Amino acid sequence: MNLLKRLGCRRASVLGLLAATVLVTPGTATGAPDAVQASTLGAQAAQSGRYFGTAVSAGRLGDGTYTGILDREFNSVTAENEMKWDATEPSRGSFTFGRADQIANRAQARGQRLRGHTLVWHSQLPGWVGSIRDANTLRGVMNNHITTVMNRYKGRIHSWDVVNEAFADGGSGQMRSSVFRDVLGTGFIEQAFRTARSADPAAKLCYNDYNIENWSDAKTQGVYRMVRDFKSRGVPIDCVGLQAHFGAGGPPGSFQTTLSNFAALGVDVQITELDIAQAPPTAYANTVRACMNVPRCTGITVWGIRDSDSWRSGENPLLFDRSGNKKPAYNATLTAMGGTPTAAHGKPAVTP
Ligand code: G3I
């Protein structure tokens, strides 16, 4: 069977695949290859129709080691900070897309897919928004922000984090206090999703949060109830982003259950900001395996490339070391997706 047809590849996947070393295991009696193993993260993820992405910082795009890994390994890109409100609308009605465009245009030119992060978030929010006290004004400002930013990238973003981190930590299971909840009420999330659907009907609309990986946590349950409510009332929501910023122990034992339970509501799930303190290979493998085991887990994004690029760089939580070398967690991740790690000379790595 034609390899590319069999893989059902989109353009990005095809490019990623061709860029990678692909190992085809000996054919069966029919002559068809019975397994295909790639040697990069994006190409291997693409074989099951998934993406493997990373957060990208515009300020690092001049670093050849960084871009070399980016273009070799990843087929989806999330702007780490450049699409946030403080970056895109620093003063009311005045939009700046320079750095976001840099990331988006670069990714598009290389056939990498784009995740949008993020439209409505209480953090990295310019002061002028936080000081609005009138509901009609804030509603108008929020809708205009969503519409303008989504229009800019219309048709180019596969998934948008429409609302980020709206739920409180701890045992309440409720939404956290923010200018949006406090001025507009808890209905601001529904409003944001409805506006987002009108702005770019082709984008998957995600609710994204951290500490919602453990099924029994009150925060997980609060988000689950919201998504269930949205689905039952026809509020447009397509996916839940689980950030997956883990400690050294990796994902909780219930992680796959959480992914499956959200998926059973009729939404995709995505791992959106993965990093793990000290990057234990087993912890990475367990995380990736949980996603691979859930058909509606459509992709994984790690939150940076090298440890030195990470927001928690002191914990060395990523897949590449400060010099850009693959860490043991890299091989564990690739292997968990069914890929074959290669040694530096391009041959399959010999594992002890
Ligand atoms: O842009 C300014 C720069 O002008 C200034 O000189 C410099 C001095 O500190 O700060 C720069 O801003 C920094 C910004 O990143 C851009 O580099 C902020 O201080 C810094 O706080 C900010 O951190 C980001 C953080 O979100 C802010 O909340 C991290 O890079 C980014 O990785 C992190 O990402 C978040 C996700 O968006 C949501 N989920 C959690 C995740 C980790 O916190």
Residues whose N, C-alpha, C, O or C-beta is under 5 A from the ligand:
A	BS01	G3I	E80 N81 W311
